[in-house]
Amino acid sequence: MRNTGALASDVRRRIEAQLADDVPWNRVLNSICTEPHPLAVEMASRAAHTNLGDVRIFRGTKRIEREVVRLLLELLGNPGGSGSLVSGGTEANLIAMLVARETARARGRLTERPEVVVSSTVHFSFTKVFHLLGLTPVVVPVDDDLRMPAKETARRIGEHTVAVVATAGSSEFGVVDAVDEIGPVVAGRGVHLHVDAATGGFIIPFARELGHDLPQFDFTVEGVDSITIDPHKYGLANVPAGAVLFRGAEDAGRFSVDSFFVDTPVHHTLLGTRPGAAAVSVYAVLEHLGRDGFRDITRTNFEVTRYLVDSLRAAGYELFAEPQLNIVVVRLPHAARISQLLESRGWIVSTSKRFGETLRLVVTRHVTRETVDEFLPALQQACQDVTAEAAVS
């Protein structure tokens, strides 16, 4: 730290110079986040000083958080449930598994080696979660459609099982597990069913309204006990803004930590200091767009996804799987090298470490038909260059 502070103009200039090196959104094809809605940015800035860890001071901000939780529960078919805003999907999944473990303990079902049944494509955040909580994953291979099969899931539930995790929109493929089939086979087994809808939570409800054939995944499904949903992804809110929601009105309280001080509420999240700006940002978008607005955005995202798929196929590329949501995965030899070349030319895409040579492309609000038209020639050129490199070597 400097002894003498710099001029504000100099600080601004340095920061702007660094920010200028960030990749512009219209060249990003790997992120399930996007540029937040302008109203979200405006209102988050207005609430930048607020802290949901000190609700004696930030009373109005706390009321906004409670209203956001209610709106999210309503969206997912359970207005009488409970939940909290958190930093994102990782914290939400961790809290859900904490609650699952403590519920098993309260029911006298917690053994010395608690297990959680997951699919082979479960999000990598659960690797962190299981390490921290001492839980053992029992992995169910996905079927030919890359989904977690309900019958095999039921077969893996045993005396040590405290939870089952289904995924409503895998981060690699956008695949939606058949939660409407998994829920009934888990219900009545004394096992917590958690749905990780960090990716699909703000897509599936509106896509179903538009007639897309997607499984139901929310609290209207028998057996679903908790859901992760991330407003800072397809919900167009500022980062960080996630949520963990529970079926029961008191379920969120199964994880609680008291403070040292009188009149300071019990914490139901891992973070003590939490940005109230996140709650304000989410509230602004939910209220401003409403269901109609999100449905319109979802319609556009699916239209662009279809345009991308058709353009790829017309150019001779083969898909790894038929996309259910807005994630398109292409079979591509030398995918990692092609990704490197694209990045060197200003385009950001993803390649999978686990599923062979594939290129992953994500359609969010900033990806338009024009983006696709600009990207395809860049992809074709990168493929040609890699082929030439291979010929020389």
Legacy VTK file of the C-alpha trace (Angstrom):
# vtk DataFile Version 3.0
C-alpha trace
ASCII
DATASET POLYDATA
POINTS 393 float
0.000 0.000 0.000
1.216 3.469 -0.885
2.201 5.975 1.808
0.531 8.707 -0.216
-2.690 7.926 -2.015
-3.004 8.291 -5.776
-5.321 10.719 -7.478
-8.775 9.288 -8.117
-8.309 9.997 -11.812
-5.129 7.883 -11.852
-6.853 5.026 -10.040
-9.739 5.123 -12.496
-7.338 5.109 -15.424
-5.421 2.082 -14.107
-8.582 0.128 -13.417
-10.055 0.969 -16.811
-6.830 -0.187 -18.463
-7.097 -3.558 -16.743
-10.822 -3.927 -17.426
-10.180 -3.219 -21.090
-8.361 -6.565 -21.244
-11.526 -8.462 -20.248
-13.141 -10.285 -23.158
-16.307 -8.487 -24.343
-19.487 -10.461 -23.842
-20.198 -10.721 -27.573
-17.103 -12.926 -27.914
-17.968 -15.215 -24.988
-19.539 -18.554 -25.900
-18.669 -20.584 -22.801
-20.431 -18.823 -19.940
-23.841 -19.465 -18.443
-23.555 -16.002 -16.930
-24.103 -12.877 -18.976
-24.106 -9.120 -18.663
-26.628 -8.255 -15.943
-29.799 -6.407 -16.783
-29.205 -2.609 -16.696
-31.780 -2.156 -13.934
-30.017 -4.831 -11.869
-26.723 -2.962 -12.239
-28.332 0.358 -11.322
-30.060 -0.958 -8.218
-27.059 -3.025 -7.093
-24.972 0.130 -7.235
-27.582 1.897 -5.125
-27.280 -0.858 -2.497
-23.504 -1.376 -2.719
-23.034 -0.401 0.945
-25.576 -2.864 2.356
-24.822 -6.028 4.329
-27.409 -8.742 4.919
-25.302 -9.947 7.846
-26.395 -6.892 9.835
-30.145 -6.707 9.482
-30.600 -4.352 12.437
-29.122 -1.682 10.196
-30.225 -2.831 6.747
-33.873 -3.545 7.567
-35.323 -2.673 4.193
-32.668 -4.695 2.397
-33.529 -7.712 4.533
-37.196 -7.332 3.602
-36.168 -7.320 -0.047
-34.216 -10.557 0.464
-37.240 -12.212 2.074
-39.410 -11.084 -0.832
-36.899 -12.456 -3.342
-36.923 -15.829 -1.586
-40.729 -15.812 -1.686
-40.747 -14.969 -5.399
-38.255 -17.748 -6.173
-40.247 -20.263 -4.138
-43.369 -19.176 -5.993
-41.580 -19.632 -9.326
-40.661 -23.168 -8.291
-44.110 -24.178 -7.094
-43.746 -23.850 -3.334
-44.681 -20.432 -1.911
-44.853 -21.885 1.601
-41.252 -23.083 1.672
-38.104 -21.500 3.046
-34.656 -20.539 1.848
-31.827 -18.050 1.682
-29.904 -16.024 -0.849
-26.297 -17.183 -1.079
-23.174 -16.536 -3.136
-23.991 -19.086 -5.835
-24.478 -22.735 -6.668
-21.517 -24.065 -4.694
-22.668 -22.537 -1.409
-26.275 -23.510 -2.118
-25.318 -27.140 -2.773
-23.171 -27.197 0.359
-26.003 -25.903 2.542
-28.459 -28.368 0.985
-26.139 -31.270 1.827
-25.626 -29.914 5.355
-29.389 -29.885 5.821
-29.654 -33.392 4.348
-27.024 -34.678 6.768
-28.623 -32.993 9.778
-32.069 -34.260 8.759
-30.673 -37.793 8.647
-29.151 -37.251 12.079
-32.477 -36.048 13.487
-34.208 -39.119 12.048
-31.613 -41.462 13.527
-30.415 -42.458 10.048
-26.945 -40.910 10.072
-24.369 -43.696 9.937
-20.597 -43.554 10.306
-20.239 -43.446 6.500
-22.992 -41.220 5.066
-23.466 -41.490 1.301
-25.011 -39.342 -1.408
-26.271 -40.822 -4.686
-25.235 -38.680 -7.662
-24.923 -39.043 -11.412
-21.609 -39.291 -13.248
-22.233 -35.799 -14.627
-23.021 -34.106 -11.292
-21.437 -30.654 -10.983
-17.865 -30.556 -9.697
-18.925 -28.325 -6.796
-20.089 -31.514 -5.101
-16.487 -32.732 -4.982
-15.798 -29.790 -2.678
-19.011 -30.371 -0.742
-18.349 -34.042 -0.083
-14.768 -33.348 0.981
-15.869 -30.681 3.464
-18.777 -32.654 4.931
-17.278 -36.143 4.976
-19.864 -37.532 2.569
-19.175 -40.391 0.158
-20.551 -40.178 -3.383
-22.269 -43.208 -4.879
-22.068 -42.594 -8.615
-24.819 -43.648 -11.004
-23.690 -43.798 -14.662
-25.820 -41.677 -16.967
-27.891 -43.344 -19.675
-27.543 -42.919 -23.440
-29.292 -39.539 -23.170
-26.741 -38.423 -20.526
-29.434 -38.441 -17.841
-29.519 -40.039 -14.401
-31.780 -43.123 -14.683
-34.478 -43.307 -12.015
-34.474 -47.084 -11.552
-30.715 -47.277 -11.127
-30.864 -44.323 -8.739
-33.398 -46.134 -6.582
-31.246 -49.275 -6.606
-28.253 -47.350 -5.219
-30.144 -46.037 -2.175
-29.074 -47.957 0.928
-28.781 -47.748 4.691
-25.995 -45.125 4.493
-27.774 -42.837 2.001
-28.612 -39.375 3.308
-29.348 -37.692 -0.027
-29.855 -38.044 -3.754
-28.788 -35.228 -6.098
-30.488 -34.738 -9.464
-29.436 -32.081 -11.962
-31.782 -29.774 -13.844
-29.376 -28.553 -16.489
-25.889 -30.050 -16.316
-23.157 -27.471 -16.768
-21.400 -29.537 -19.440
-24.364 -30.479 -21.628
-27.451 -28.656 -20.357
-29.099 -32.051 -19.843
-32.096 -32.213 -17.502
-32.407 -35.322 -15.352
-35.873 -36.894 -15.227
-36.600 -35.415 -11.805
-40.288 -36.204 -12.278
-39.303 -39.896 -12.394
-36.573 -39.761 -9.750
-38.736 -37.942 -7.175
-41.369 -40.658 -6.767
-38.767 -43.437 -6.365
-36.967 -41.438 -3.662
-40.094 -40.285 -1.819
-40.858 -42.289 1.276
-37.308 -43.640 1.589
-36.288 -41.162 4.307
-33.706 -39.674 1.934
-33.308 -36.012 1.025
-33.729 -35.261 -2.700
-31.840 -32.179 -3.835
-32.113 -30.696 -7.334
-29.182 -28.685 -8.609
-30.913 -26.246 -10.963
-28.149 -23.644 -10.939
-28.100 -23.773 -14.738
-31.694 -24.639 -15.596
-33.672 -22.935 -12.863
-34.296 -19.769 -14.877
-34.737 -21.642 -18.166
-36.912 -24.706 -17.647
-40.046 -23.078 -16.139
-40.333 -20.639 -19.042
-39.256 -23.138 -21.704
-42.002 -25.516 -20.553
-44.513 -22.673 -20.881
-43.274 -22.245 -24.447
-43.986 -25.895 -25.181
-40.498 -27.386 -24.936
-40.526 -31.021 -23.833
-38.548 -30.808 -20.594
-39.003 -32.729 -17.338
-40.636 -31.000 -14.431
-38.053 -30.506 -11.683
-39.483 -28.200 -9.033
-41.362 -28.619 -5.743
-44.488 -29.807 -7.549
-42.600 -33.088 -8.045
-43.164 -35.570 -5.244
-40.060 -36.105 -3.161
-38.103 -32.935 -4.016
-36.802 -31.439 -0.759
-34.447 -28.652 -1.889
-33.380 -26.778 -5.008
-30.376 -24.697 -5.992
-31.115 -21.833 -8.379
-28.713 -19.116 -9.572
-30.217 -15.720 -10.455
-26.769 -14.520 -11.576
-26.888 -16.918 -14.521
-29.992 -16.889 -16.723
-31.722 -14.719 -14.097
-29.711 -11.690 -15.343
-28.730 -10.506 -11.850
-25.354 -9.244 -10.671
-22.753 -11.689 -9.399
-22.871 -13.048 -6.709
-26.506 -14.081 -6.428
-27.552 -17.670 -5.780
-30.298 -19.241 -3.695
-30.995 -22.446 -1.827
-34.682 -23.245 -1.356
-36.438 -25.873 0.755
-39.843 -27.521 0.740
-40.661 -26.998 4.409
-41.221 -23.616 6.041
-38.699 -24.511 8.752
-36.258 -26.574 6.689
-33.797 -23.739 6.073
-33.366 -23.553 9.849
-31.894 -27.049 10.020
-28.561 -25.349 9.361
-28.149 -22.466 11.775
-25.336 -20.700 13.588
-25.982 -18.252 16.427
-24.029 -15.029 16.866
-22.417 -13.502 19.942
-24.816 -10.596 20.173
-28.309 -9.930 21.472
-30.838 -9.121 18.736
-28.536 -10.366 15.953
-30.389 -13.078 14.024
-29.210 -16.645 13.650
-27.341 -17.241 10.386
-28.642 -19.851 7.948
-25.884 -19.291 5.387
-22.145 -19.936 5.401
-21.274 -16.298 4.804
-21.801 -13.828 7.612
-21.235 -10.650 5.662
-23.443 -10.924 2.574
-23.939 -8.279 -0.113
-27.405 -6.784 0.078
-26.767 -5.518 -3.431
-27.310 -9.074 -4.674
-30.803 -9.240 -3.191
-31.690 -5.824 -4.561
-30.360 -6.782 -7.997
-32.423 -9.974 -8.149
-35.559 -8.226 -6.900
-35.206 -5.513 -9.532
-35.023 -8.031 -12.383
-37.804 -10.297 -11.106
-40.193 -7.417 -10.635
-39.254 -5.583 -13.825
-39.330 -8.531 -16.247
-42.004 -10.725 -14.669
-42.872 -14.096 -16.177
-43.654 -12.546 -19.551
-40.237 -10.926 -19.799
-38.347 -14.076 -18.844
-40.480 -16.109 -21.235
-39.594 -13.741 -24.082
-35.874 -13.945 -23.279
-36.093 -17.733 -23.075
-37.845 -17.854 -26.447
-35.056 -15.814 -28.018
-32.337 -17.956 -26.407
-33.908 -21.128 -27.801
-34.301 -19.562 -31.240
-30.619 -18.594 -31.284
-29.667 -22.056 -30.018
-31.600 -23.636 -32.901
-29.928 -21.241 -35.331
-26.511 -22.224 -33.946
-27.302 -25.947 -34.220
-28.575 -25.602 -37.800
-25.556 -23.509 -38.785
-23.124 -26.017 -37.289
-24.779 -28.931 -39.046
-24.888 -27.053 -42.337
-21.144 -26.509 -41.985
-20.614 -30.256 -41.504
-20.139 -30.422 -37.738
-21.590 -33.271 -35.633
-23.225 -32.708 -32.259
-22.232 -34.776 -29.234
-25.858 -34.756 -28.034
-29.115 -33.085 -28.976
-29.332 -30.010 -26.712
-32.191 -29.801 -24.221
-31.356 -26.299 -23.042
-29.038 -23.623 -24.435
-25.771 -25.572 -24.360
-24.502 -27.045 -27.628
-21.672 -29.602 -27.613
-19.842 -30.405 -30.855
-17.692 -33.451 -31.567
-14.375 -32.055 -32.710
-10.933 -33.639 -33.069
-8.182 -31.530 -31.485
-10.842 -29.549 -29.600
-8.419 -28.259 -26.954
-6.039 -26.852 -29.572
-8.920 -25.326 -31.523
-10.122 -23.706 -28.307
-6.640 -22.237 -27.748
-6.546 -20.791 -31.250
-10.018 -19.304 -30.868
-9.037 -17.703 -27.572
-5.913 -16.210 -29.140
-8.267 -14.647 -31.702
-10.673 -13.242 -29.132
-13.273 -16.019 -28.820
-13.864 -17.914 -25.549
-15.312 -21.448 -25.750
-15.036 -24.582 -23.559
-13.623 -28.052 -24.045
-14.501 -31.038 -21.866
-11.820 -32.907 -19.919
-14.072 -35.906 -19.340
-15.951 -36.589 -22.549
-13.426 -36.831 -25.334
-12.830 -34.192 -27.933
-15.786 -31.870 -27.672
-16.348 -28.143 -27.989
-19.013 -26.588 -25.746
-20.927 -23.495 -26.833
-23.377 -21.689 -24.550
-26.179 -19.402 -25.700
-27.151 -16.675 -23.269
-28.725 -13.259 -23.707
-25.597 -11.704 -25.239
-25.310 -14.393 -27.945
-27.260 -13.375 -31.046
-27.629 -14.661 -34.597
-25.044 -12.083 -35.591
-22.679 -13.557 -33.001
-23.183 -16.997 -34.531
-22.555 -15.643 -38.033
-19.276 -14.084 -36.870
-18.190 -17.132 -34.876
-18.668 -19.855 -37.487
-15.971 -18.557 -39.894
-13.587 -18.193 -36.932
-14.275 -21.796 -35.916
-13.777 -23.048 -39.468
-10.493 -21.166 -39.786
-9.248 -22.564 -36.469
-10.142 -26.087 -37.609
-8.270 -25.578 -40.876
-5.222 -24.227 -39.044
-5.133 -27.160 -36.648
-5.418 -29.598 -39.558
-2.471 -27.834 -41.189
-0.457 -28.022 -37.961
-1.134 -31.737 -37.682
-0.016 -32.292 -41.292
3.291 -30.536 -40.651
4.001 -32.438 -37.447
LINES 1 394
393 0 1 2 3 4 5 6 7 8 9 10 11 12 13 14 15 16 17 18 19 20 21 22 23 24 25 26 27 28 29 30 31 32 33 34 35 36 37 38 39 40 41 42 43 44 45 46 47 48 49 50 51 52 53 54 55 56 57 58 59 60 61 62 63 64 65 66 67 68 69 70 71 72 73 74 75 76 77 78 79 80 81 82 83 84 85 86 87 88 89 90 91 92 93 94 95 96 97 98 99 100 101 102 103 104 105 106 107 108 109 110 111 112 113 114 115 116 117 118 119 120 121 122 123 124 125 126 127 128 129 130 131 132 133 134 135 136 137 138 139 140 141 142 143 144 145 146 147 148 149 150 151 152 153 154 155 156 157 158 159 160 161 162 163 164 165 166 167 168 169 170 171 172 173 174 175 176 177 178 179 180 181 182 183 184 185 186 187 188 189 190 191 192 193 194 195 196 197 198 199 200 201 202 203 204 205 206 207 208 209 210 211 212 213 214 215 216 217 218 219 220 221 222 223 224 225 226 227 228 229 230 231 232 233 234 235 236 237 238 239 240 241 242 243 244 245 246 247 248 249 250 251 252 253 254 255 256 257 258 259 260 261 262 263 264 265 266 267 268 269 270 271 272 273 274 275 276 277 278 279 280 281 282 283 284 285 286 287 288 289 290 291 292 293 294 295 296 297 298 299 300 301 302 303 304 305 306 307 308 309 310 311 312 313 314 315 316 317 318 319 320 321 322 323 324 325 326 327 328 329 330 331 332 333 334 335 336 337 338 339 340 341 342 343 344 345 346 347 348 349 350 351 352 353 354 355 356 357 358 359 360 361 362 363 364 365 366 367 368 369 370 371 372 373 374 375 376 377 378 379 380 381 382 383 384 385 386 387 388 389 390 391 392
